[in-house]
Amino acid sequence: MYKQQEILDEYDEVIENVVPPQDIFAFNESRSCADLKRMYDKKQIDISPDFQREQVWKLPAQTRFLDSLLKNLPIPSMCISLDISSQKRVVIDGLQRISTIVKFLDAVENDDEFQLSSLDDIDDRLSGMKIKQIKECFPEVISFIENVSIPVTVLRCDLSKKDHMDYIFTIFHRLNTGGVKLNNQEIRNCIFNGKLNNLLVNCAIDKYNEIKALLGSENSRFAFEEFILRFFAFQDEFSIYRGNLTKFLNDYMACYKMIDDEEFEKKKTLFSQVIDLVFANNIDHKKLSKVILEAILYGVAKNLEYLKNGANVDLSTRYETLISLEEFKTENLQGGLMQKQKVEARLNQANNVFGDSSQK
């Protein structure tokens, strides 16, 4: 029940009303599928971070898209941001389309055994075919798809400017309305890609089994990475949290985007030690929701040296004390979980419970 309410709270959160900066402008162009593949290969469009999540389009959807290209059916315009400071292009709308194009043309180049779905409503030269078969038997199919033009809207922006970054984030939300919508962390993974983002992915991989056990869920679509981001953001910037979690996490990623190697290792070590300490102390993870685990990790991290070195520190007992408090009772975990007052109350209580009472 707690977890379902957390999901509702996060989906219902309103994205800030962002006014378009006057120095962002858009223009239209056409790109062939071969051109998009070339740009991807030359790292002119960096979509590799999103290949780290599971493929959102299943094989039948990929196959039907290739069939649409072959039949020259109208293809919705893609939307790409062009960062003038780095010349990096980011796919805002059309990630699954360009992913399918890249996957298909990669298979053509490498004689891959990749096989398309067998479907009644698509061209026989594609249905159920391996790419190697298409290349050998129907080379005209490959040539045609390579030369199909895709309409592209390009937003020329400067992602070193915060108002530009905020605007691009808003556009991601507005445009990703069809199919499987990108969630907040998937969007951050695109536009805030840097050392901090690498740290989140690194921590999620290193502590995958422990986080999975503690939360009782798999890592789906950067869920663990966002949870780890929340851990670091509240550790570093708790005092400036104002109740809008999306803005808080966006601002944190923008501010800490390019942390240095020393800070990278420091944060990685902190998260690893906190997770290991909580996991090793047999806390009853079956009862944990995201907000309860978040509070536990916050309290443990703030008091890490004491908990590692203190004599007879029983985390399980402290956990039982924590969840008996008013802030963690069921009726107080029903809605508005990320309101400023509720977050402050939970994290402050966790800091107290896991701290050295003799020093307070």
C-alpha positions, 0 to 999 in steps of 0.5 A: 500500500505504501509503495502504491501511494508513493507511485501516485504521489510522484505521478501527480506531482506538477512540473514547474511552469517554465517560460520558454527562454528567448534565446532557444529557437527551433528549425526543421530538417530531414534526415535519412535513416542511414544519416541518423545511423551515421550520426549515432556511430560518430557520437553526434547523437548520444542515445547510449545512456537510454540503451541501459534501460530495458527496451521499451518497444517490444519486437512486434512494435519494432517490426511494424515501425520498419514496415512503416518505413518500407511502405513509406507511411507518414512518420511523426517528426522526431524532436532533438535538442542541439546543445551549442556549447558541446554540439551534442544532440539529445533525442527528446521525442523519437528515442524508440524510433531511432533505437530501432533504426540503429538496431536494424542497420547495425544488424545489416552491417554485422550480418546479425541473426536478429529476427523480426516478428512474424506478423500478418499485417506487414510486408512478407519481405520483413515478416519473420525474417532474419536480417541476414536473410533480408540482406541476401534475398531482398537487398532493395528493402535495405536500400529503401529503408536506409534512404527513407527521410525522417522529419526532425525538429531541432531545438538549438539551446545551451544546456550550460544555462539553467533556464534552458535545461529546465525548458528541455526537461519540460519539453521531454514531459510534454512530448513523451505522451504516446506509447511508453512515456519516459519517466523523470529519471530516464529524462534526467539520464538524457539531459544531465548525463555526466559524472554524477549520472555515471555514479548513480548507475555505478552504485545501482549496479554494485549494490543491485542485490542489496537494494532489490532485497531492501525495496523488494523490487527489481530495477525497472527504468532507472528506479534504483538510480532515482532512489540513489539520487534522492539519497545523495540529494537529501544528504547534501541539500536537505536544508533547501528542499521546498516540497517539489521533488522533481525540481529538487532532483533536477536542480541537484543533478544540474549543480553536481553534474560534473563532480570530480573523481575524488567526490565520485569515490567519496559518494560511492564509498558512503552509499556502499557503506550505508547500504552494507550496514543496513543490509548486514543488520537484518532489518526486516526489509519486507515491511519497507517502502521507499520512503521508510528505507530512504529515512533509514539510509538518511539517518544511518548516513548522518551517523555513520561513524558512530554506528560503525564504531559505537559499542552495542549498536543494534540497528534492528531495534532502532528501526523498530523504534523508527517505524513506531513513531507518528511520522511513520504510521500508516495514516501518515503515509497515505498521501502527500508523502513528499510535502516539505513538512512530512519529508523534514519530519521523517528525516529529522526523526531518522537522524535522531533515532540512529544518532548517539542519544548521549550527545543530544 
